[in-house]
Amino acid sequence: MKGVCLSLFVSLVFFQALNLANGQARLFWCVPLPGVPDAQLQANLDYACGRPDVDCGPIQPGGACYEPNTVASHAAFAMNLYYQIHGTRADCDFSGTANFTNTDPSYGACKYVNAIGGKL
């Protein structure tokens, strides 16, 4: 099983490098799974925004991502930012309540960060 996982990992890294070399970067954002209860999303939001390296200013009143003023919207922004800063697959888990998307969740003036390779 370890050999299969290692082969898969090497293949994914090679594929990503090939995409980058061809100018076709595959971008991913970390977002909550559908149907996650607000209480869990609030816990995710509190965790991400409680980190000193995560700037949750855009989801504060007057910020570009404040509207819609929902726990789900604010959690999505914070969870993605946390993942983009820390950049490992495990950083987009949030106790099994998040997953990756290749569809940019940005809207209007609210721009979700995406850093290829994770680190900003």
LODO-391445 format. One record per atom (N, C-alpha, C): residue in one letter; atom name; x, y, z. Coordinates in nm, 3 decimals, always signed. Layout:
<pts>
+-----+------+---------+---------+---------+
: res : atom :       u :       v :       w :
+-----+------+---------+---------+---------+
:   a :   CA :       X :       Y :       Z :
...
+-----+------+---------+---------+---------+
</pts>
This chain:
<pts>
+-----+------+---------+---------+---------+
: res : atom :       u :       v :       w :
+-----+------+---------+---------+---------+
:   m :    N :  +0.082 :  -0.120 :  +0.000 :
:   m :   CA :  +0.000 :  +0.000 :  +0.000 :
:   m :    C :  +0.087 :  +0.126 :  +0.000 :
:   k :    N :  +0.198 :  +0.123 :  +0.077 :
:   k :   CA :  +0.286 :  +0.239 :  +0.081 :
:   k :    C :  +0.340 :  +0.271 :  -0.058 :
:   g :    N :  +0.375 :  +0.165 :  -0.133 :
:   g :   CA :  +0.428 :  +0.184 :  -0.267 :
:   g :    C :  +0.328 :  +0.250 :  -0.359 :
:   v :    N :  +0.200 :  +0.210 :  -0.347 :
:   v :   CA :  +0.095 :  +0.268 :  -0.430 :
:   v :    C :  +0.077 :  +0.416 :  -0.395 :
:   c :    N :  +0.074 :  +0.446 :  -0.266 :
:   c :   CA :  +0.058 :  +0.586 :  -0.222 :
:   c :    C :  +0.176 :  +0.671 :  -0.269 :
:   l :    N :  +0.297 :  +0.617 :  -0.256 :
:   l :   CA :  +0.414 :  +0.691 :  -0.299 :
:   l :    C :  +0.410 :  +0.715 :  -0.450 :
:   s :    N :  +0.370 :  +0.614 :  -0.525 :
:   s :   CA :  +0.360 :  +0.629 :  -0.671 :
:   s :    C :  +0.256 :  +0.734 :  -0.708 :
:   l :    N :  +0.144 :  +0.732 :  -0.637 :
:   l :   CA :  +0.040 :  +0.831 :  -0.662 :
:   l :    C :  +0.091 :  +0.971 :  -0.632 :
:   f :    N :  +0.161 :  +0.986 :  -0.521 :
:   f :   CA :  +0.214 :  +1.115 :  -0.482 :
:   f :    C :  +0.314 :  +1.166 :  -0.586 :
:   v :    N :  +0.406 :  +1.081 :  -0.627 :
:   v :   CA :  +0.506 :  +1.119 :  -0.727 :
:   v :    C :  +0.437 :  +1.158 :  -0.857 :
:   s :    N :  +0.334 :  +1.083 :  -0.896 :
:   s :   CA :  +0.259 :  +1.115 :  -1.018 :
:   s :    C :  +0.192 :  +1.250 :  -1.008 :
:   l :    N :  +0.132 :  +1.279 :  -0.893 :
:   l :   CA :  +0.066 :  +1.408 :  -0.874 :
:   l :    C :  +0.166 :  +1.522 :  -0.878 :
:   v :    N :  +0.280 :  +1.505 :  -0.815 :
:   v :   CA :  +0.382 :  +1.609 :  -0.817 :
:   v :    C :  +0.432 :  +1.631 :  -0.960 :
:   f :    N :  +0.456 :  +1.522 :  -1.033 :
:   f :   CA :  +0.501 :  +1.533 :  -1.172 :
:   f :    C :  +0.395 :  +1.604 :  -1.256 :
:   f :    N :  +0.268 :  +1.565 :  -1.239 :
:   f :   CA :  +0.160 :  +1.626 :  -1.316 :
:   f :    C :  +0.149 :  +1.775 :  -1.286 :
:   q :    N :  +0.162 :  +1.811 :  -1.158 :
:   q :   CA :  +0.157 :  +1.953 :  -1.120 :
:   q :    C :  +0.274 :  +2.028 :  -1.183 :
:   a :    N :  +0.394 :  +1.969 :  -1.179 :
:   a :   CA :  +0.510 :  +2.034 :  -1.240 :
:   a :    C :  +0.491 :  +2.049 :  -1.390 :
:   l :    N :  +0.434 :  +1.948 :  -1.454 :
:   l :   CA :  +0.408 :  +1.955 :  -1.598 :
:   l :    C :  +0.308 :  +2.066 :  -1.628 :
:   n :    N :  +0.202 :  +2.076 :  -1.550 :
:   n :   CA :  +0.104 :  +2.183 :  -1.570 :
:   n :    C :  +0.167 :  +2.320 :  -1.552 :
:   l :    N :  +0.252 :  +2.335 :  -1.451 :
:   l :   CA :  +0.319 :  +2.463 :  -1.428 :
:   l :    C :  +0.414 :  +2.496 :  -1.543 :
:   a :    N :  +0.485 :  +2.394 :  -1.592 :
:   a :   CA :  +0.578 :  +2.416 :  -1.701 :
:   a :    C :  +0.505 :  +2.456 :  -1.829 :
:   n :    N :  +0.385 :  +2.406 :  -1.847 :
:   n :   CA :  +0.305 :  +2.439 :  -1.965 :
:   n :    C :  +0.224 :  +2.566 :  -1.945 :
:   g :    N :  +0.243 :  +2.634 :  -1.832 :
:   g :   CA :  +0.169 :  +2.756 :  -1.805 :
:   g :    C :  +0.023 :  +2.731 :  -1.770 :
:   q :    N :  -0.009 :  +2.608 :  -1.730 :
:   q :   CA :  -0.147 :  +2.572 :  -1.697 :
:   q :    C :  -0.155 :  +2.536 :  -1.549 :
:   a :    N :  -0.132 :  +2.630 :  -1.465 :
:   a :   CA :  -0.134 :  +2.605 :  -1.322 :
:   a :    C :  -0.272 :  +2.558 :  -1.279 :
:   r :    N :  -0.274 :  +2.453 :  -1.202 :
:   r :   CA :  -0.399 :  +2.402 :  -1.147 :
:   r :    C :  -0.417 :  +2.467 :  -1.011 :
:   l :    N :  -0.518 :  +2.548 :  -0.999 :
:   l :   CA :  -0.541 :  +2.621 :  -0.876 :
:   l :    C :  -0.646 :  +2.551 :  -0.792 :
:   f :    N :  -0.624 :  +2.552 :  -0.661 :
:   f :   CA :  -0.719 :  +2.490 :  -0.569 :
:   f :    C :  -0.748 :  +2.583 :  -0.453 :
:   w :    N :  -0.871 :  +2.581 :  -0.411 :
:   w :   CA :  -0.915 :  +2.657 :  -0.294 :
:   w :    C :  -0.972 :  +2.557 :  -0.195 :
:   c :    N :  -0.967 :  +2.589 :  -0.068 :
:   c :   CA :  -1.020 :  +2.504 :  +0.039 :
:   c :    C :  -1.152 :  +2.564 :  +0.084 :
:   v :    N :  -1.259 :  +2.486 :  +0.075 :
:   v :   CA :  -1.392 :  +2.535 :  +0.109 :
:   v :    C :  -1.466 :  +2.433 :  +0.195 :
:   p :    N :  -1.565 :  +2.478 :  +0.271 :
:   p :   CA :  -1.644 :  +2.384 :  +0.352 :
:   p :    C :  -1.725 :  +2.291 :  +0.264 :
:   l :    N :  -1.747 :  +2.173 :  +0.313 :
:   l :   CA :  -1.836 :  +2.079 :  +0.245 :
:   l :    C :  -1.980 :  +2.126 :  +0.261 :
:   p :    N :  -2.066 :  +2.097 :  +0.166 :
:   p :   CA :  -2.207 :  +2.135 :  +0.180 :
:   p :    C :  -2.270 :  +2.064 :  +0.301 :
:   g :    N :  -2.358 :  +2.135 :  +0.368 :
:   g :   CA :  -2.433 :  +2.075 :  +0.479 :
:   g :    C :  -2.364 :  +2.075 :  +0.613 :
:   v :    N :  -2.245 :  +2.133 :  +0.624 :
:   v :   CA :  -2.177 :  +2.139 :  +0.753 :
:   v :    C :  -2.255 :  +2.235 :  +0.844 :
:   p :    N :  -2.288 :  +2.190 :  +0.965 :
:   p :   CA :  -2.365 :  +2.276 :  +1.056 :
:   p :    C :  -2.291 :  +2.406 :  +1.090 :
:   d :    N :  -2.369 :  +2.511 :  +1.111 :
:   d :   CA :  -2.311 :  +2.642 :  +1.144 :
:   d :    C :  -2.221 :  +2.636 :  +1.267 :
:   a :    N :  -2.254 :  +2.553 :  +1.364 :
:   a :   CA :  -2.171 :  +2.544 :  +1.486 :
:   a :    C :  -2.030 :  +2.497 :  +1.451 :
:   q :    N :  -2.019 :  +2.400 :  +1.362 :
:   q :   CA :  -1.887 :  +2.351 :  +1.322 :
:   q :    C :  -1.815 :  +2.455 :  +1.237 :
:   l :    N :  -1.890 :  +2.521 :  +1.147 :
:   l :   CA :  -1.829 :  +2.627 :  +1.065 :
:   l :    C :  -1.779 :  +2.741 :  +1.153 :
:   q :    N :  -1.854 :  +2.774 :  +1.258 :
:   q :   CA :  -1.810 :  +2.878 :  +1.351 :
:   q :    C :  -1.682 :  +2.836 :  +1.421 :
:   a :    N :  -1.672 :  +2.709 :  +1.459 :
:   a :   CA :  -1.550 :  +2.660 :  +1.523 :
:   a :    C :  -1.432 :  +2.669 :  +1.425 :
:   n :    N :  -1.455 :  +2.635 :  +1.299 :
:   n :   CA :  -1.350 :  +2.646 :  +1.197 :
:   n :    C :  -1.307 :  +2.792 :  +1.179 :
:   l :    N :  -1.406 :  +2.880 :  +1.174 :
:   l :   CA :  -1.382 :  +3.024 :  +1.159 :
:   l :    C :  -1.300 :  +3.077 :  +1.278 :
:   d :    N :  -1.342 :  +3.040 :  +1.398 :
:   d :   CA :  -1.270 :  +3.084 :  +1.518 :
:   d :    C :  -1.127 :  +3.034 :  +1.518 :
:   y :    N :  -1.108 :  +2.908 :  +1.478 :
:   y :   CA :  -0.974 :  +2.851 :  +1.475 :
:   y :    C :  -0.886 :  +2.926 :  +1.375 :
:   a :    N :  -0.934 :  +2.940 :  +1.252 :
:   a :   CA :  -0.854 :  +3.005 :  +1.148 :
:   a :    C :  -0.823 :  +3.150 :  +1.184 :
:   c :    N :  -0.925 :  +3.223 :  +1.225 :
:   c :   CA :  -0.906 :  +3.366 :  +1.255 :
:   c :    C :  -0.832 :  +3.388 :  +1.386 :
:   g :    N :  -0.822 :  +3.285 :  +1.468 :
:   g :   CA :  -0.748 :  +3.294 :  +1.593 :
:   g :    C :  -0.598 :  +3.285 :  +1.573 :
:   r :    N :  -0.557 :  +3.249 :  +1.453 :
:   r :   CA :  -0.414 :  +3.239 :  +1.421 :
:   r :    C :  -0.359 :  +3.377 :  +1.389 :
:   p :    N :  -0.241 :  +3.411 :  +1.439 :
:   p :   CA :  -0.187 :  +3.544 :  +1.413 :
:   p :    C :  -0.149 :  +3.567 :  +1.267 :
:   d :    N :  -0.130 :  +3.461 :  +1.190 :
:   d :   CA :  -0.089 :  +3.476 :  +1.050 :
:   d :    C :  -0.207 :  +3.482 :  +0.953 :
:   v :    N :  -0.329 :  +3.468 :  +1.003 :
:   v :   CA :  -0.448 :  +3.470 :  +0.918 :
:   v :    C :  -0.519 :  +3.604 :  +0.937 :
:   d :    N :  -0.526 :  +3.683 :  +0.830 :
:   d :   CA :  -0.589 :  +3.816 :  +0.835 :
:   d :    C :  -0.736 :  +3.804 :  +0.798 :
:   c :    N :  -0.821 :  +3.808 :  +0.896 :
:   c :   CA :  -0.965 :  +3.797 :  +0.873 :
:   c :    C :  -1.032 :  +3.933 :  +0.858 :
:   g :    N :  -0.953 :  +4.037 :  +0.837 :
:   g :   CA :  -1.006 :  +4.171 :  +0.816 :
:   g :    C :  -1.110 :  +4.179 :  +0.705 :
:   p :    N :  -1.090 :  +4.110 :  +0.591 :
:   p :   CA :  -1.187 :  +4.119 :  +0.482 :
:   p :    C :  -1.328 :  +4.068 :  +0.518 :
:   i :    N :  -1.340 :  +3.986 :  +0.625 :
:   i :   CA :  -1.473 :  +3.937 :  +0.662 :
:   i :    C :  -1.530 :  +4.013 :  +0.782 :
:   q :    N :  -1.463 :  +4.121 :  +0.822 :
:   q :   CA :  -1.514 :  +4.209 :  +0.927 :
:   q :    C :  -1.607 :  +4.313 :  +0.864 :
:   p :    N :  -1.696 :  +4.376 :  +0.943 :
:   p :   CA :  -1.785 :  +4.478 :  +0.886 :
:   p :    C :  -1.707 :  +4.581 :  +0.805 :
:   g :    N :  -1.755 :  +4.606 :  +0.684 :
:   g :   CA :  -1.689 :  +4.700 :  +0.594 :
:   g :    C :  -1.585 :  +4.636 :  +0.504 :
:   g :    N :  -1.549 :  +4.510 :  +0.532 :
:   g :   CA :  -1.450 :  +4.440 :  +0.452 :
:   g :    C :  -1.509 :  +4.391 :  +0.320 :
:   a :    N :  -1.423 :  +4.365 :  +0.224 :
:   a :   CA :  -1.466 :  +4.324 :  +0.090 :
:   a :    C :  -1.543 :  +4.192 :  +0.089 :
:   c :    N :  -1.523 :  +4.109 :  +0.191 :
:   c :   CA :  -1.589 :  +3.977 :  +0.196 :
:   c :    C :  -1.689 :  +3.966 :  +0.311 :
:   y :    N :  -1.727 :  +4.078 :  +0.368 :
:   y :   CA :  -1.823 :  +4.074 :  +0.480 :
:   y :    C :  -1.961 :  +4.026 :  +0.435 :
:   e :    N :  -2.004 :  +4.073 :  +0.320 :
:   e :   CA :  -2.134 :  +4.029 :  +0.267 :
:   e :    C :  -2.114 :  +3.912 :  +0.173 :
:   p :    N :  -2.193 :  +3.810 :  +0.177 :
:   p :   CA :  -2.306 :  +3.796 :  +0.269 :
:   p :    C :  -2.256 :  +3.768 :  +0.411 :
:   n :    N :  -2.323 :  +3.826 :  +0.506 :
:   n :   CA :  -2.288 :  +3.814 :  +0.646 :
:   n :    C :  -2.344 :  +3.683 :  +0.701 :
:   t :    N :  -2.280 :  +3.573 :  +0.662 :
:   t :   CA :  -2.322 :  +3.440 :  +0.709 :
:   t :    C :  -2.200 :  +3.367 :  +0.763 :
:   v :    N :  -2.224 :  +3.276 :  +0.854 :
:   v :   CA :  -2.116 :  +3.195 :  +0.909 :
:   v :    C :  -2.051 :  +3.115 :  +0.796 :
:   a :    N :  -2.131 :  +3.060 :  +0.706 :
:   a :   CA :  -2.078 :  +2.978 :  +0.597 :
:   a :    C :  -1.985 :  +3.058 :  +0.508 :
:   s :    N :  -2.024 :  +3.178 :  +0.472 :
:   s :   CA :  -1.943 :  +3.261 :  +0.384 :
:   s :    C :  -1.813 :  +3.303 :  +0.452 :
:   h :    N :  -1.822 :  +3.346 :  +0.577 :
:   h :   CA :  -1.703 :  +3.390 :  +0.649 :
:   h :    C :  -1.609 :  +3.272 :  +0.677 :
:   a :    N :  -1.666 :  +3.157 :  +0.711 :
:   a :   CA :  -1.583 :  +3.038 :  +0.736 :
:   a :    C :  -1.511 :  +2.997 :  +0.609 :
:   a :    N :  -1.579 :  +3.001 :  +0.496 :
:   a :   CA :  -1.516 :  +2.962 :  +0.369 :
:   a :    C :  -1.394 :  +3.049 :  +0.341 :
:   f :    N :  -1.408 :  +3.178 :  +0.360 :
:   f :   CA :  -1.296 :  +3.270 :  +0.336 :
:   f :    C :  -1.180 :  +3.239 :  +0.431 :
:   a :    N :  -1.209 :  +3.225 :  +0.560 :
:   a :   CA :  -1.105 :  +3.203 :  +0.660 :
:   a :    C :  -1.038 :  +3.067 :  +0.643 :
:   m :    N :  -1.116 :  +2.965 :  +0.615 :
:   m :   CA :  -1.060 :  +2.831 :  +0.597 :
:   m :    C :  -0.966 :  +2.827 :  +0.477 :
:   n :    N :  -1.006 :  +2.892 :  +0.369 :
:   n :   CA :  -0.921 :  +2.894 :  +0.251 :
:   n :    C :  -0.792 :  +2.970 :  +0.280 :
:   l :    N :  -0.802 :  +3.083 :  +0.347 :
:   l :   CA :  -0.683 :  +3.161 :  +0.376 :
:   l :    C :  -0.587 :  +3.082 :  +0.465 :
:   y :    N :  -0.642 :  +3.014 :  +0.565 :
:   y :   CA :  -0.560 :  +2.930 :  +0.652 :
:   y :    C :  -0.487 :  +2.825 :  +0.569 :
:   y :    N :  -0.559 :  +2.757 :  +0.482 :
:   y :   CA :  -0.497 :  +2.655 :  +0.398 :
:   y :    C :  -0.389 :  +2.715 :  +0.308 :
:   q :    N :  -0.418 :  +2.827 :  +0.244 :
:   q :   CA :  -0.322 :  +2.887 :  +0.152 :
:   q :    C :  -0.193 :  +2.929 :  +0.223 :
:   i :    N :  -0.204 :  +2.971 :  +0.348 :
:   i :   CA :  -0.086 :  +3.010 :  +0.425 :
:   i :    C :  -0.005 :  +2.888 :  +0.467 :
:   h :    N :  -0.074 :  +2.785 :  +0.514 :
:   h :   CA :  -0.004 :  +2.669 :  +0.570 :
:   h :    C :  +0.029 :  +2.565 :  +0.464 :
:   g :    N :  -0.057 :  +2.550 :  +0.364 :
:   g :   CA :  -0.025 :  +2.478 :  +0.242 :
:   g :    C :  -0.005 :  +2.328 :  +0.243 :
:   t :    N :  -0.053 :  +2.256 :  +0.342 :
:   t :   CA :  -0.046 :  +2.111 :  +0.330 :
:   t :    C :  -0.188 :  +2.058 :  +0.317 :
:   r :    N :  -0.199 :  +1.941 :  +0.258 :
:   r :   CA :  -0.331 :  +1.881 :  +0.236 :
:   r :    C :  -0.409 :  +1.871 :  +0.368 :
:   a :    N :  -0.339 :  +1.839 :  +0.476 :
:   a :   CA :  -0.404 :  +1.826 :  +0.606 :
:   a :    C :  -0.461 :  +1.958 :  +0.655 :
:   d :    N :  -0.408 :  +2.070 :  +0.604 :
:   d :   CA :  -0.458 :  +2.201 :  +0.645 :
:   d :    C :  -0.591 :  +2.237 :  +0.581 :
:   c :    N :  -0.641 :  +2.151 :  +0.492 :
:   c :   CA :  -0.775 :  +2.169 :  +0.435 :
:   c :    C :  -0.861 :  +2.051 :  +0.474 :
:   d :    N :  -0.862 :  +2.020 :  +0.600 :
:   d :   CA :  -0.945 :  +1.910 :  +0.648 :
:   d :    C :  -1.050 :  +1.962 :  +0.745 :
:   f :    N :  -1.007 :  +2.041 :  +0.843 :
:   f :   CA :  -1.098 :  +2.098 :  +0.942 :
:   f :    C :  -1.193 :  +1.992 :  +0.998 :
:   s :    N :  -1.133 :  +1.887 :  +1.052 :
:   s :   CA :  -1.209 :  +1.775 :  +1.112 :
:   s :    C :  -1.308 :  +1.713 :  +1.013 :
:   g :    N :  -1.266 :  +1.702 :  +0.889 :
:   g :   CA :  -1.350 :  +1.637 :  +0.788 :
:   g :    C :  -1.462 :  +1.723 :  +0.733 :
:   t :    N :  -1.454 :  +1.855 :  +0.754 :
:   t :   CA :  -1.564 :  +1.943 :  +0.710 :
:   t :    C :  -1.528 :  +2.028 :  +0.589 :
:   a :    N :  -1.410 :  +2.004 :  +0.529 :
:   a :   CA :  -1.367 :  +2.086 :  +0.415 :
:   a :    C :  -1.309 :  +1.998 :  +0.305 :
:   n :    N :  -1.301 :  +2.055 :  +0.187 :
:   n :   CA :  -1.242 :  +1.986 :  +0.074 :
:   n :    C :  -1.193 :  +2.089 :  -0.026 :
:   f :    N :  -1.123 :  +2.042 :  -0.128 :
:   f :   CA :  -1.070 :  +2.129 :  -0.231 :
:   f :    C :  -1.170 :  +2.149 :  -0.344 :
:   t :    N :  -1.161 :  +2.266 :  -0.405 :
:   t :   CA :  -1.236 :  +2.292 :  -0.528 :
:   t :    C :  -1.139 :  +2.359 :  -0.625 :
:   n :    N :  -1.162 :  +2.339 :  -0.753 :
:   n :   CA :  -1.082 :  +2.411 :  -0.852 :
:   n :    C :  -1.165 :  +2.523 :  -0.915 :
:   t :    N :  -1.280 :  +2.551 :  -0.855 :
:   t :   CA :  -1.365 :  +2.662 :  -0.897 :
:   t :    C :  -1.341 :  +2.779 :  -0.801 :
:   d :    N :  -1.296 :  +2.889 :  -0.854 :
:   d :   CA :  -1.264 :  +3.005 :  -0.773 :
:   d :    C :  -1.390 :  +3.055 :  -0.702 :
:   p :    N :  -1.390 :  +3.055 :  -0.566 :
:   p :   CA :  -1.508 :  +3.101 :  -0.492 :
:   p :    C :  -1.517 :  +3.254 :  -0.479 :
:   s :    N :  -1.423 :  +3.327 :  -0.537 :
:   s :   CA :  -1.426 :  +3.473 :  -0.530 :
:   s :    C :  -1.554 :  +3.528 :  -0.591 :
:   y :    N :  -1.597 :  +3.642 :  -0.541 :
:   y :   CA :  -1.718 :  +3.707 :  -0.593 :
:   y :    C :  -1.705 :  +3.857 :  -0.574 :
:   g :    N :  -1.751 :  +3.933 :  -0.670 :
:   g :   CA :  -1.743 :  +4.079 :  -0.661 :
:   g :    C :  -1.604 :  +4.126 :  -0.622 :
:   a :    N :  -1.598 :  +4.210 :  -0.518 :
:   a :   CA :  -1.470 :  +4.261 :  -0.470 :
:   a :    C :  -1.401 :  +4.163 :  -0.375 :
:   c :    N :  -1.469 :  +4.055 :  -0.341 :
:   c :   CA :  -1.413 :  +3.956 :  -0.249 :
:   c :    C :  -1.329 :  +3.856 :  -0.328 :
:   k :    N :  -1.199 :  +3.864 :  -0.308 :
:   k :   CA :  -1.106 :  +3.777 :  -0.379 :
:   k :    C :  -1.045 :  +3.676 :  -0.283 :
:   y :    N :  -1.064 :  +3.549 :  -0.314 :
:   y :   CA :  -1.006 :  +3.442 :  -0.234 :
:   y :    C :  -0.861 :  +3.423 :  -0.278 :
:   v :    N :  -0.772 :  +3.417 :  -0.181 :
:   v :   CA :  -0.630 :  +3.397 :  -0.207 :
:   v :    C :  -0.607 :  +3.259 :  -0.264 :
:   n :    N :  -0.516 :  +3.249 :  -0.358 :
:   n :   CA :  -0.470 :  +3.120 :  -0.406 :
:   n :    C :  -0.321 :  +3.132 :  -0.432 :
:   a :    N :  -0.245 :  +3.053 :  -0.362 :
:   a :   CA :  -0.100 :  +3.053 :  -0.378 :
:   a :    C :  -0.059 :  +2.912 :  -0.422 :
:   i :    N :  -0.008 :  +2.901 :  -0.542 :
:   i :   CA :  +0.035 :  +2.771 :  -0.592 :
:   i :    C :  +0.140 :  +2.717 :  -0.497 :
:   g :    N :  +0.117 :  +2.593 :  -0.452 :
:   g :   CA :  +0.210 :  +2.535 :  -0.356 :
:   g :    C :  +0.176 :  +2.571 :  -0.212 :
:   g :    N :  +0.074 :  +2.651 :  -0.193 :
:   g :   CA :  +0.027 :  +2.680 :  -0.059 :
:   g :    C :  +0.084 :  +2.805 :  +0.003 :
:   k :    N :  +0.214 :  +2.819 :  +0.014 :
:   k :   CA :  +0.273 :  +2.931 :  +0.087 :
:   k :    C :  +0.248 :  +3.063 :  +0.017 :
:   l :    N :  +0.215 :  +3.166 :  +0.094 :
:   l :   CA :  +0.194 :  +3.300 :  +0.040 :
:   l :    C :  +0.326 :  +3.373 :  +0.033 :
+-----+------+---------+---------+---------+
</pts>
